[in-house]
């Protein structure tokens, strides 16, 4: 069952005509609609993954963020250890 918040979000994304169309489908056609929508998402993801420009951008982001990851890991360890020591001394 969808929460009211989730249902509101869906209603903002889909127009009233599309919602009415989906509401009127029988179980077999709902299952077809589900498969069609999932297939469309997979096709879009596959197309994106096959795009060399996207792959290059992913690699660039990975390289650019490596320094931040290392700093976060190192400083995070310091924070955890200091909190541990403060807890022991309390």
Buried (B, 14 or more C-beta within 10 A) or exposed (E): EEEEEEEEEEEEEEEEEEEEEBEEEEEEEEEEEEEEEEEEEEEEEEEEEEEEEEEEEEEEEEEEEEEEEEEEEEEEEEEEEEEEEEEEEE
